[in-house]
């Protein structure tokens, strides 16, 4: 074997040994252990009181809003998922993070070069310039630097051996960032579905409230007409008439607020779908189309919640990225070795550009090692370590907040049940009183004014029960949303929700 070939073989063997010995420095990420808790609330909390209960451990429905069994609501949510500009923006950010991974994943770089240029040859220290025009009798004239065309084409190859694994850690960090972006998209999906359901329920409740308030106003108008007749006959005072007029005006004043609430919910739904309020009108939900309250609300167990909630998974992915960044900063403390090679074809004429005599090449190894950076690289490593510690704390806080949210909704739902039961008993008592007053009025035992007052009280109690029912439905929706997971591909516009 020729000495040059033996040297090349030895160099390649040495490089192979370096590649095989390459390692990835920095800490490895390990998924945080799931919580050991079996429940969400403490022993003194009131939970699962009443007909609407939470079933911890039952299968969580991905399309959580379908438990309300409203076809209109289901169609609206699916339309929002398909048309939402918020989700479209999140999808674009996710695509950008994926392209960032593609940009960083390759160690091998190959670039093509080509060009044609005009050059001037340097023939000596006294050639060209002002000497080219100097003429001395008896001496030859100084030569000029000739000009010529140079054509070239070639390729440059560079390969980073990544001995310390800095490039691999960088790609790992970017993949974790992509995962965080996916979970952010999932969170945006759940937020959107929650907002759509909330606005739809608000429309339904506002319509119900307006109907009940119109009934109360009609009752006030009957009272006022009766008192005016009594005043004309001398049986009621002017103060009685003024009091009835004041009550009518007061109750009439509550209707515009509900109408504004209705309009605002409609406008909000249009915006959620990326439309202007004048270009789209949502369904007009009411007591018949808004759906029914589920009696059983499935809730994930704590150990599964951390694997289902997008905000927890996003915090975990950010922690992973921060840990990988520690590896990147650690790898920067080690030498970097790069293999470089180039192949060029250079000629004075295009016809000879690809001739064998026009070929030139080089092969080399580049070594870069940090020597003196005034502590900059170590400081960057400590910065990355501190960021990883902060990301761990952020993850722990996110888990704690998620558990606290579920606990709050569980106790709120129990108190909703309790208050709803109290209001139901109050309405039943008011109804009994009205029935008794009607019988007494028929026998002449009470006045018409007394009967109307009893009926007004019954209507007000019915209104309060309706308001409490809306609160209970809202808390039920929040509980389903708090533990729901996202169907695969749904947030990205590829899953079953968007396809329907």
LINZIGI-V440874 format. One line per field, one symbol per residue. burial: 1 if it has 9 or more other ideal C-beta (glycine too) atoms within 8 Angstrom, else 0. Layout:
burial = ???
//
This chain:
burial = 00000100101000100110010111001001001000010000101001011111000111111011010111111111101101110110110011011001000000001000000100000011001100000000010010011111111111111111111111111111111111111111110111111111111111111101111110111111011101100000000110011011001101100110110011111111101010000110110011001100111111001101111111111111111111111111111111111111111000011000011000001000010000001001101110110111011001100110111011111111111110110110011011001101100000001111111111111111111111111111111111110110111110101100
//
